[in-house]
Amino acid sequence: MTPSETNNGGRKDVLVIGGGIAGMTSAIEAAEAGCQVLLVEKAPYLGGRVAGMNQYFPKLCPPTCGLEINLRRLRQNHRIEWMTMATVASVGGGPGAYDVTVSAQPRHVSDACTACGDCVKACPAERADEFSYGMGRTKAIYLPHIAAFPAQYVVDRTVCPPECQACVLACTPKAVDLDERPQTRTYQVGTIIAATGWAPYDAKRIDNLGFGRFANVITNLMMERLASDSGPTGGKILRPSDGAAPKSVAFVQCAGSRDENHLPYCSAVCCAASLKQATYVRSADAEAAVRIFYIDIRTPGRLEDFHQKVASDAGVELVKGKVAFVDEDPATHDLIVEVEDVENGRKIRQTVNMLVLATGLVPQAEGVPGGFSLDEFGFMVNVASRPTLRAAGCVRRPGEVAAAVQDATGAALKALQSATRSARHG
Ligand SMILES: Cc1cc2nc3c(=O)[nH]c(=O)nc-3n(C[C@H](O)[C@H](O)[C@H](O)COP(=O)(O)OP(=O)(O)OC[C@H]3O[C@@H](n4cnc5c(N)ncnc54)[C@H](O)[C@@H]3O)c2cc1C
């Protein structure tokens, strides 16, 4: 293993783990109130899952607008030190004075990168594009996504051919260093905010719905990428099997959620997400038919107006029924969906061109050091007697962006209170 370089990063009031919308919000709010903040993100870019979305419900605006405002606040604030490709390796000490070790993986591209793309043209190796959930490919040296912050390439050394120096030779500003080593930095911090978010439930585990076996069964996150201009199809919703535009698309709600065999809880956003994606399909093709199979539609508060608006479209049908089984017509790669139609007391068999599984949210709490408490489903729990350990956003409970932002702002306030107390007593 390559030895790492160790540096002392000094004292910070707040450590935020996770640079999605919740973590960025906590970091910015705490810093704007006067705290010194360290923000640690494991991906090569900030923004989390939101960065890959096509539009936000209920306004159907691009998420990049909100992200851009936060990134501007972050860039302008000298009290925030942020690191990408980094994780917290260990936490020692105690409340108000945690000793933290952060490990940063090498990006192999320095901030001298101008994102000109010459390295990509020269690179001979490819890898699956994880930002688009494996749909599409990137070169071994790649920009994580078109609006990535930092706008800096990264090298996946696991796919580089031995001895290859093509990107190094192509880079005019000499930003590529294939020998860069991992870094370790130590800090002392007052409060730790965990905002490590969520991952999609592994749809392959839901045997009866055919994901991974049938090409045209996709997940809701894949649909976000297909509909996005920066996605693998340039924003065209096309079937993976043959690249044809689907004329009929069905959505399976609670794919894994509210199911004792998978995720026993409601993931809170999947209903609004599918209603939103129904609008993607309908605006791409006014002739396309959408059916949403649901147990209950859960769209509380202002989302209910959005639900009613989408439901009033004659091309969108909502059917209360649990999908029992999915099969594929091997000749056409269409999907045959078997559903228990609860309201009419009958079984339906419907053939559709494409099927979207509204898979649920799984908290990303595993491996986050510091001794955060977890509930029975693995979500982090805030304990009143431990105000210097706070969880915010979807790692605490599944929900929409607005809820994650409010949660993260509350966590920043707790951190500020703790910093003020330390200053008074210290
Ligand atoms: C299909 C779908 C569509 C959606 N559409 C909408 C919508 O239109 N409108 C809306 O309001 N909400 C929508 N949501 C919900 C939205 O995605 C969440 O509210 C949002 O992602 C929550 O942000 P977060 O920061 O809590 O988590 P995340 O976005 O998951 O960010 C967490 C960050 O932490 C990082 N991280 C994880 N572990 C570590 C670690 N150990 N160390 C360092 N960093 C780590 C991750 O890399 C990531 O960057 C949708 C959800 C789905 C499933």
The ligand as a MOL file (V3000), in Angstrom:
LIG
                    3D

  0  0  0     0  0            999 V3000
M  V30 BEGIN CTAB
M  V30 COUNTS 53 58 0 0 0
M  V30 BEGIN ATOM
M  V30 1 C -35.7370 9.3820 -7.4470 0
M  V30 2 C -35.6450 10.4810 -6.4510 0
M  V30 3 C -35.9840 11.7600 -6.8510 0
M  V30 4 C -35.9480 12.8120 -5.9170 0
M  V30 5 N -36.3460 14.0330 -6.3250 0
M  V30 6 C -36.4500 15.0350 -5.4100 0
M  V30 7 C -37.0120 16.2740 -5.7890 0
M  V30 8 O -37.4090 16.4750 -6.9380 0
M  V30 9 N -37.1520 17.2480 -4.8310 0
M  V30 10 C -36.7470 17.0460 -3.5390 0
M  V30 11 O -36.9060 17.9380 -2.6940 0
M  V30 12 N -36.1700 15.8460 -3.1490 0
M  V30 13 C -36.0260 14.8620 -4.0710 0
M  V30 14 N -35.4740 13.6530 -3.6900 0
M  V30 15 C -34.8910 13.5280 -2.3340 0
M  V30 16 C -33.4580 14.1240 -2.2990 0
M  V30 17 O -32.6330 13.3520 -3.1130 0
M  V30 18 C -32.9330 14.1350 -0.8380 0
M  V30 19 O -33.7830 14.9680 -0.0650 0
M  V30 20 C -31.5010 14.7120 -0.7470 0
M  V30 21 O -30.6000 13.9530 -1.5180 0
M  V30 22 C -31.0260 14.7190 0.7170 0
M  V30 23 O -29.7310 15.2580 0.7890 0
M  V30 24 P -28.6460 14.7560 1.8550 0
M  V30 25 O -27.5700 15.7670 1.8380 0
M  V30 26 O -29.3090 14.4420 3.1480 0
M  V30 27 O -28.1090 13.3690 1.2960 0
M  V30 28 P -27.2170 13.0250 -0.0190 0
M  V30 29 O -27.7320 13.7230 -1.2060 0
M  V30 30 O -27.2050 11.5220 -0.0510 0
M  V30 31 O -25.7630 13.5550 0.3290 0
M  V30 32 C -24.9280 12.8880 1.2520 0
M  V30 33 C -23.4770 13.1510 0.8950 0
M  V30 34 O -22.6430 12.5340 1.8870 0
M  V30 35 C -21.5660 11.8670 1.2340 0
M  V30 36 N -21.1050 10.7810 2.1080 0
M  V30 37 C -21.7330 9.6030 2.4000 0
M  V30 38 N -21.0120 8.8860 3.2760 0
M  V30 39 C -19.9040 9.6260 3.5650 0
M  V30 40 C -18.7930 9.4220 4.4230 0
M  V30 41 N -18.6700 8.3090 5.1760 0
M  V30 42 N -17.8260 10.3780 4.4860 0
M  V30 43 C -17.9290 11.5100 3.7240 0
M  V30 44 N -18.9700 11.7500 2.8940 0
M  V30 45 C -19.9580 10.8270 2.8230 0
M  V30 46 C -22.1610 11.3810 -0.0640 0
M  V30 47 O -21.1450 11.1200 -1.0270 0
M  V30 48 C -23.0540 12.5650 -0.4460 0
M  V30 49 O -22.3600 13.5450 -1.1770 0
M  V30 50 C -35.5110 12.5740 -4.5820 0
M  V30 51 C -35.1440 11.2690 -4.1960 0
M  V30 52 C -35.2300 10.2330 -5.1100 0
M  V30 53 C -34.9410 8.8290 -4.6800 0
M  V30 END ATOM
M  V30 BEGIN BOND
M  V30 1 1 1 2
M  V30 2 1 2 3
M  V30 3 2 2 52
M  V30 4 2 3 4
M  V30 5 1 4 5
M  V30 6 1 4 50
M  V30 7 2 5 6
M  V30 8 1 6 7
M  V30 9 1 6 13
M  V30 10 2 7 8
M  V30 11 1 7 9
M  V30 12 1 9 10
M  V30 13 2 10 11
M  V30 14 1 10 12
M  V30 15 2 12 13
M  V30 16 1 13 14
M  V30 17 1 14 15
M  V30 18 1 14 50
M  V30 19 1 15 16
M  V30 20 1 16 17
M  V30 21 1 16 18
M  V30 22 1 18 19
M  V30 23 1 18 20
M  V30 24 1 20 21
M  V30 25 1 20 22
M  V30 26 1 22 23
M  V30 27 1 23 24
M  V30 28 2 24 25
M  V30 29 1 24 26
M  V30 30 1 24 27
M  V30 31 1 27 28
M  V30 32 2 28 29
M  V30 33 1 28 30
M  V30 34 1 28 31
M  V30 35 1 31 32
M  V30 36 1 32 33
M  V30 37 1 33 34
M  V30 38 1 33 48
M  V30 39 1 34 35
M  V30 40 1 35 36
M  V30 41 1 35 46
M  V30 42 1 36 37
M  V30 43 1 36 45
M  V30 44 2 37 38
M  V30 45 1 38 39
M  V30 46 1 39 40
M  V30 47 2 39 45
M  V30 48 1 40 41
M  V30 49 2 40 42
M  V30 50 1 42 43
M  V30 51 2 43 44
M  V30 52 1 44 45
M  V30 53 1 46 47
M  V30 54 1 46 48
M  V30 55 1 48 49
M  V30 56 2 50 51
M  V30 57 1 51 52
M  V30 58 1 52 53
M  V30 END BOND
M  V30 END CTAB
M  END
